[in-house]
Amino acid sequence: GDSLSSPNNRINFYLDVPKFELSVDEFEELALARLKILRKIEYLKSRGLSNEAYRNALDGIIKQCLPSPPKPSTASSYDADVASHFILRAAYCRTDELRRWFLTTETALFRHRLEKYSHACVAADMESMSSRLNVELTVVSDEEKMKHREDIIGSGSATVMEFQSSTFYKIPFLQALDLIRSRSVFLLHGMAFVPLSLLVTIVASRFRAHLSKSLVHAYQAMQSMHDSRVAPLLQNMNLTNVGKNYDGDQGDNLSEKITLANVDTMAQQSMPLCMKMMYRGLKRDHKLKYDGRVQFVLFLKGAGMSMDDTISFFETQFTKIMTPDEFRKQYVYSIRHLHGKEGKRVSKSPYNCMKIVMGPIPMNPDQHHGCPFKHYDQDRLASLLSTLKIDKKNVDKIMSDKVRGHYNLACVKHFEAVHPGYKEVEGIQLDEVGNHPNAWFQGSRSYYEKKNNVKNTI
């Protein structure tokens, strides 16, 4: 059956906290499987796809990540879906920002699955669950339906044909605000007349309201949890990278890696805004503070820059304000360490966008790390975008996402604004743009490579 199903109701509102045992490995695997789906939803929403393309892409990632649990011997597919939801609920209940993200993506997943059910199934489950969901649902009698026929059809909630065949429900207007806001239903004496076909909107709205309250309760419950095995996993879940690691091998897929010879051109053409600002800060101040150095060195590593070139690049800048000996003593070890050549010799992965957004906030003018879409105020960001020759229409789109806290979407819109005609360029790699700085870089390089190939064949 569908992994949304539960034993008693086809629609799973995740009302009851499940009780079953999982190993720490299974706990992490289930969480990451669902996280991949929710991150994919965020990415797909940013691409402006048609409904069909969106649904097909989402079906694909759900089938890939949660068809059944990673280790089927311990849980059924029903358990995998429920367990992964509650694990992420615990991980994403800690701050307003995390709760908003989880609420938006989880509701989108719920609605996607809901739309696969017949309208009659949705209605039946809503009626059986109405008391637990705190929703009032009354079937409109044929007599009352005919009495208000003109008003119902006039509201646009049903065509003449649909009116004849559809069941209508009376729902208190406070529980049908989305439909009332879009003027989609007839309203009388504080009750919305909702056709069966629009019940999905009501159900998704109730799911969101219930989940919102549950996240607050989860946060309160988590205050008393001190399990040393899972607490670190939950604490860092939102920073986990579920896409490519971009450890440096990604640079091998590009005809051009970042080198000492081309880094200036690459910064101009193909660095995302966060890295472009660190590049500018380094050129201006001839130094980068610790958080900026780590963020930038790992980005360069993921973009194919060798360790020796990275050391030379930083040395050229730092030695404008210090001696070569001071630079070597204070900074070379940390660059070698990030490349896995010192200490435990573990090569570090470049930071993804979530880690940067949720990481340390730059507090002083000489700190250049972080995400400009998150950490710059509106005036500073708008001014910066204008200096990058981005037209007002695109600046307004980017600023709109920034204000709403959709920093990854703002970053995607920045990519689109500075890569004109990108949709017409065949074979361009846009996966994870807005989720990882190195994906942004890779997408930009593939854009210029494909455009140049087209030019060369004409």
N, C-alpha and C positions, 0 to 999 in steps of 0.2 A: 504493500500500500504506500501512499504518499507519506513522506517522513513528517508531514505536518499533522497527520492523523493521530488521534489518541484513542484508547480503547472505547471510551464512551461518547466522545463528540468528534465529528470529522474535523472541526476547526480547533486548533490548539491555541488557547490564549495564554498558556504557561501560567495558569493561576496557582498551581500547586508545586511547591518545591519538591523535586524528586529525591528519593532515597535509594541509592545504590552505591556500591564501592567501585572506585577506579584507582588504578595505580597512578603515580605521579606522571609517568610517561604518557599514559592514556589521557589523563587530565590535560596535559599540554597539547597533545595531538588533536584532541577534539576542539580545544579552544582555537588553535591555529587554523583548523579546517574551516570553522565558522568565520573567523576573522578574515580569511581570504575572500569569502563570499561577500561580507559586508564592505570590505575595501573595494571589491570589484563593482558593487552597486554604486559606491561613491564615484568611481572612475567612469562607469557607464553613464551616470546622470550628467556628468560634465561634458559628455561628447555630443549631446544633442541628437541622439539616434532616433530613428522612427520607433514606434511602439513595438513593431514586430522584431526589428533588429535587437532592441533592448531585451525583449522577452527571450529570444533565442540565445543571446549571449549569456544571460543570467541562468537560463536552464542548463547551459553547458557547464558553468562553474559549479552550480549546485550538484549536478550529477557527478562531477569530478571530485568534489570535496566532501560531500555528505550523502553519498548513496547508501552507505552503511558505515559503521564505526571502523576506524583503522584496524582494530583487532576484533573481528566479529565474535570471537569465543566468549567475550565478557558482557556484551550488551546487544540489544536488537537495534534496528535502524531508528525505531521510535526513541530509544534511550539516547542515541547519538545526537539527534536533533535537540531533544530537551536538555540533555546534559550540557551540550555546547552553549545553548542559550543562557543557561543559569551561570555557567562559568564566566562568560563574558559580562553578564549582568553584574556579577561580583567585581569584575575587573574594571568596569566602566561606570561604577556608581560613585567614584571618589570626588569628582569635581563637577561643577555645572557644565563646563565645556565638554568633558567626556560623556556626561549623561545626554547632552544634546545630540552629540554625534551618534551614540548608540541608539537613541530614540528614533532619530531620522532614518538611519540605515535599516534598523530592525523592523520598523513599520513598513518600509519599502519592500523588504523581503516578505513580510506577512501579507501585504496587499498583493504582491506578485503571485503568491501561492493561492490566495483567496480567489483570485480571478479565474483560477482553473476549475473551481467548483461550479456546479449548476446553481442558479439563483435560488432554486427551491431548497437545496441543501443548506445554503447560507441562512435562509429564512428559518428553516427548521431548527438549526443549531442555535440561532439567536433567540428563538422562542424558549428553547429548553434551558438556555443559559442566562436568560434575562435578569433573574434575581441576583445572580452572582456578579453580573456585569453592571448592575445598577442601571439598566436600560428599560424603558417602558415601551412596549411594542403591542399595538392593538390593530387587529385586522379591520379594515374599513368595510362595512357591509355594502352589499350591492346597491341597496336603496340609497345610502349616503353617497356612494360613489357616483351614481347617476344624478343625484341632486346637484353635485358640484362639477359635473362633467365639463362645462365650458371653462371654468376656472382652472381645472387641472390640466386640460389640454393647452389652454392659454399660457400656463406657466412654463411650458416647454419640457415638462418632466416626462411626457409620453405623447407619441403621435396618436392619431385617431385609431389606428390598428392596434397599437400597443395598449391603449386605454381599454379596448374591448377585452383583451386576453389577460391583462396583468392584474395581479393582486396588489392592493395598496395597503400601506400601514400608516397608522397615525403615531407620530413620535414627537415628544416634547421638543419645542424649537431649540432649547439649549443643547440637546443631543443631536441636532441636525444642522449645526452652525455652518459647516463647510458647504452644504447644499444651499442653505439660505443666503450665504454670502455670495454665491455664484448665481443667485436667482434661478435655481433649478427646480424648485418645488412650490406647490401651492400651500399657503399658510393661513390657518383659520383658528381664532381663539387660542393662540399659543401652541397649536399643534401643526406639524408639518405632515403633508400627505405625500408619502414616499413610495414610489413604485418598486416592485421587487428588484428591477434591474439596477436601481441606485442604492440598494441596501449595502452593497460592498463598501461604499464611502462611509456609511454609518458604522459598520463593523470595524473598519480600519481606524476610525476616529475613537471608538470605545477601546480598542486595543491600545492605541497610543496613550489614552488617558490612564488606563490601568497600569501600563508599563511605567509611565512617568512617576506615579505614586510608588510603585514597587521599587524603583531605583532609589528613591529617598529612604524607604524602609531598609533596603539592602545596605545602604551606606551606614545607617544606624547600627545594623547587625554586625557589620564588618569591624566596627570600632572595638569589639570584644574578641575578635579572632586573632590568635597568635600562633598559627601553625607555621613553623619554620620551613616546612617543605613546600607549601603552596603560596604562602604570602609573597615571596619574592617574584614568583611567576605572575601573580595578579597585579602586583605593583608595577611591573614592567611590560605588561601585555600590550598596552597602547603604543609602546615604543618599538614593538617587535616588527621586524621587516619580514613580510610574507612573500615578497616578490624576489627578484634577482638580488644577489648580494653586491654585484659590481665590484668584486675584489681586485679587479685589474685585468682579469681575463676578458672582460667585456671590451676592453680596448682593442683586443685582437680581432674583433668583428668589424672594426672600422678601418677604412683605408688610411685615415689620419688619426694618430694618437696625439695627445698634448705633449709637446717637447719644449725644450728650452728655446728652440728656434721659432716655434709658432705660437707660444703661449699668449702673446699680445693679441694676435689675430683671433685666436680661439676665445679669449675673454670678450672681445668686441662682438663676435658673431654668435657664439654658441654656449656661453655660460648662463645658467639661470640667474635671476636677480640676486639671490643670496650670495652666490659665489662671485658674481660680478662686483658686488659691493665690498667683498673681502679683498678682491684683487685691487680695487681702487684704493681701499684703505691701506693696503700693504705698500702700494706705489707712493701714496701720499705721506704716510708716517714712517715708512721704512722699517716697520715692525708689525707684528700681530700678537695680541694677547693670547694666553694659553688656549681658551675655548675656540678662538678663531683659527689658531694654528692647526689644532687637531681637525676641526671641521674641513679646513681648506686642503690640508695635506692628504687627508683620506679621499676627498673628492678628486684631487689631481691623480692620486693612485688609481682610483676606479676609472679615470678617463685615460689611463694608459701611460701616464708620465712615470718614467723610471725613478728609482730612489736617488740615483746619482744626479739626475737632472733636477729633481726636487730640491736636493741640498744646494746645488749650484744656484738655482733660481732664488731661494731664500737668502743665500749668502750674498748674492749681488745686491739685494735690497737692504738687508740688515747691516752690511758693512759700510753703508753710507753714514751710519750713526755709531758704529763700534768697530773694533779691530777684527780682522779675520780670526785671530786667536780667541778672542772673547766669544765670537759666534760659534766656533767649533766646540769650545768648552761648555757653552750654555744651551745650545740648540740642536746640534747634530745627533746626539744620543736619542732624543725624543723622536726625531724623524725616522731614524733607523729602527726604533722600537715599534712605531706604527706600521712599519714595513715588515715586522717580524724578524728582524736581524739582531735584536738585543733582548735581554730579560728571558722570558719564557719562550721567546721566538714564535709567538703567535701573531700572524698577520691580522690586523684589524680591518673590519669592513667599513666602507663609507656610510655616513649617517643617512637614514631616510628622512623624508619630510616631517613625519610625525615626531621623530626624535629631536629634530631641530626646533620645531614649533613648540614642543613641550619642554625643551631644554632650558639652560640658564638664560635669563633675560639680560641683554646688553644694557648696562646701567650708565656707562660713560661714553663720551664722544670718541674715545680711542678704542672702543670695543666694537668690532665689526661683524661678530658672529650673529647667529640667529636667522629668523625669517623676516624680511622686510614687510611682507604682507601682514604679519602678526605684530611685529615689534615696533614698526614705525607708526607715528600718529598720522592722521588723514592728510594734513597739510604737507608733511614731509614726503609721504608716499606719492601724492598727486603731483607735487613739484618734480620729484625724481622721474616719474613716468613721462612727464612732459619733456624733460631734457633728453629722454631716450627716443624722441621723435615719434611718440605714440599719439595718434590723433585723439581728439576729445571724446569721440564716441566710444572708443576702446578704453580710454582712461576711466570713463564713467562706468562701464561694465565691470572693470577690475575693481574700482572703488566700491561698487555696490556689493560685490562678493566679500570684500575686506570688512565692510561695515557689518555684514551679517555673520562674520566669523567663518566664512567659507574660504579659508586661506589657500587650500589646494586648488579650488576652482579659479581663484584669482590668478594663481600661478599658471594654470592651463590657458586662461584668457590672455595672459602676457605672452605665452608661447605663440598663440594664434595671431596676436597682433604683430609680432616681429618676424613671422614667417608667412608672408602673404601668399595666398594660393596654395597653402599646404594640403588642402583637401584634394587638389587636382594632381598632386605629385604621387605617382604610383610607387608602392613598396616602402613608403616612409614608416618608420617604427615609432609608434606613439604610445605603446603600452607603458603604463606607470608614470607617464608625464603628469606632474602634479603630486606624485607620491614619492618621487626620489629625484634628487638633483642630477644624478648621473643618467637617469632615464631622460630627463629634459635635454641634457647634453647629447646623448645618443640620438634622440629624435631630431635634434637640430643638425647634427652632422649628417644623418641619413637624408635629411631634407636638402642640404647643399650638395651632397654627392649625387643624389638622383637628379636634381636640377641641372648640375653640370654635365651629367651623362646625357640628358635630353639635349642640351645645347650642343654637345660635341657630335651628336648624331644627325643634327639638322644641317 
